[in-house]
Amino acid sequence: MDTGTHIVMGVALGGLSTLDPVVANDPTLFHAIFAGAIIGSHAPDFDTVLKLRNNATYIRNHRGPTHSIPAVIMWGLLISGAIYLFVPEVSYLHLWSWIALAVALHVFVDIFNAYGTQALKPFSNRWIALGFINTFDPYIFLLHIVGIVAWILGAPPGKAWLVVYAVIFLYYIKRYLDKREIVRKIKEFLPDTERVATSPTTKQNSWRVAITGKDEFHVGTVDNGHIQIIDEFERTPLPDTEIMNVALKDKNISAFLSFSPVYRHEITDFDDFTEVRLIDLRYRTKGYYPFVAVVHLDDNLNILTSYTGWIFSEHKLQNKLNTGNSIL
């Protein structure tokens, strides 16, 4: 989810903690949990600092090791331990429990969007991306705002947030059923479909889809149940050539491949270099595929420059490659 939604989820957990009699009878403990839940609800995304190093490191680690089972445990212990240093008179068990829940909830809700997480790491490196909740879902965010306003106006926080989360739970079921129906219709429309990657938009009945068929990739939209195929690409494996084998050793290319399950490749010869480009098909926006990995190699197969990340115009991508911003 987006940062704002994670933070309001932390506020919600602070309110829900009042259902715990120990918390309800200890204002100091409540305030410690409230602060810790807000921090914990955002803590796994502190890995954004990895962007300062380079995009390859960020992409390989964001929602990967930083959202793993060991990371969830570490964040819970670290945040609760730091707060406990200032309020040692409170129950550490209750403090840790609610903060750990906030961290775990962050990772849990992230599996429902198209980006997903490696939440089962180190037991599995598989990306779990269920693809039926948008990274920013206005309905989920608005429901949290309603809960916060009700709390401010005097509603019992525990009961108020139970109602809000009951509605959100039903909403998740509804979105899951929406996705299942979309996948069913696509498989009827394209019988050779092997896999469907769905990316919901902020509009309730508008979805982006990347479809893996036996011989082709299909990229399109589903609006109010109507399937529209916009692009089709031949599905071919990466060639076993010297150029590709060198490109695969580049950190940006390998980071892209560690994350993207649905992509196509292009190899283009220019006067002074050869370009290898990998293009993720899940995020088509305004006619452009913004998540790419590109490497340029000279005639001796030396890597000249490379880049991976989200770029929304060819001009900006070339600027990144020409200025060497990718090889920090």
Secondary structure as the mmCIF struct_conf table of DSSP 4:
data_model
#
loop_
_struct_conf.conf_type_id
_struct_conf.id
_struct_conf.beg_label_comp_id
_struct_conf.beg_label_asym_id
_struct_conf.beg_label_seq_id
_struct_conf.end_label_comp_id
_struct_conf.end_label_asym_id
_struct_conf.end_label_seq_id
HELX_RH_AL_P HELX_RH_AL_P1 THR A 3 LEU A 16
HELX_RH_3T_P HELX_RH_3T_P1 SER A 17 LEU A 19
BEND BEND1 ASP A 20 ASP A 20
HELX_RH_AL_P HELX_RH_AL_P2 PRO A 21 ALA A 24
TURN_TY1_P TURN_TY1_P1 ASN A 25 ASN A 25
HELX_RH_AL_P HELX_RH_AL_P3 PRO A 27 HIS A 42
HELX_RH_3T_P HELX_RH_3T_P2 ALA A 43 LEU A 52
TURN_TY1_P TURN_TY1_P2 ARG A 53 ARG A 53
HELX_RH_AL_P HELX_RH_AL_P4 ASN A 55 ASN A 61
TURN_TY1_P TURN_TY1_P3 HIS A 62 GLY A 64
HELX_RH_3T_P HELX_RH_3T_P3 PRO A 65 HIS A 67
BEND BEND2 SER A 68 SER A 68
HELX_RH_AL_P HELX_RH_AL_P5 ILE A 69 TYR A 84
TURN_TY1_P TURN_TY1_P4 LEU A 85 PHE A 86
TURN_TY1_P TURN_TY1_P5 PRO A 88 GLU A 89
BEND BEND3 VAL A 90 VAL A 90
HELX_RH_AL_P HELX_RH_AL_P6 TYR A 92 ASP A 110
TURN_TY1_P TURN_TY1_P6 ILE A 111 PHE A 112
BEND BEND4 ASN A 113 TYR A 115
STRN STRN1 THR A 117 THR A 117
TURN_TY1_P TURN_TY1_P7 ALA A 119 PHE A 123
STRN STRN2 ILE A 128 ILE A 128
BEND BEND5 ILE A 133 ILE A 133
BEND BEND6 THR A 135 PHE A 136
HELX_RH_AL_P HELX_RH_AL_P7 PRO A 138 ILE A 152
TURN_TY1_P TURN_TY1_P8 LEU A 153 GLY A 154
HELX_RH_AL_P HELX_RH_AL_P8 PRO A 157 PHE A 189
BEND BEND7 LEU A 190 LEU A 190
TURN_TY1_P TURN_TY1_P9 PRO A 191 ASP A 192
STRN STRN3 ARG A 195 PRO A 200
BEND BEND8 THR A 202 LYS A 203
TURN_TY1_P TURN_TY1_P10 GLN A 204 ASN A 205
STRN STRN4 SER A 206 THR A 212
BEND BEND9 LYS A 214 ASP A 215
STRN STRN5 GLU A 216 ASP A 223
TURN_TY1_P TURN_TY1_P11 ASN A 224 GLY A 225
STRN STRN6 HIS A 226 GLU A 234
HELX_LH_PP_P HELX_LH_PP_P1 PRO A 237 PRO A 239
BEND BEND10 THR A 241 THR A 241
HELX_RH_AL_P HELX_RH_AL_P9 GLU A 242 ALA A 247
TURN_TY1_P TURN_TY1_P12 LEU A 248 LYS A 249
BEND BEND11 ASP A 250 ASP A 250
HELX_RH_AL_P HELX_RH_AL_P10 LYS A 251 PHE A 259
BEND BEND12 PRO A 261 VAL A 262
STRN STRN7 TYR A 263 ASP A 269
BEND BEND13 ASP A 271 ASP A 272
STRN STRN8 THR A 274 ASP A 280
BEND BEND14 LEU A 281 ARG A 282
STRN STRN9 THR A 285 THR A 285
TURN_TY1_P TURN_TY1_P13 LYS A 286 GLY A 287
STRN STRN10 TYR A 288 TYR A 288
STRN STRN11 PHE A 291 LEU A 297
TURN_TY1_P TURN_TY1_P14 ASP A 299 ASN A 300
STRN STRN12 ILE A 303 TRP A 310
BEND BEND15 PHE A 312 SER A 313
HELX_RH_AL_P HELX_RH_AL_P11 GLU A 314 THR A 323
TURN_TY1_P TURN_TY1_P15 GLY A 324 SER A 326
#
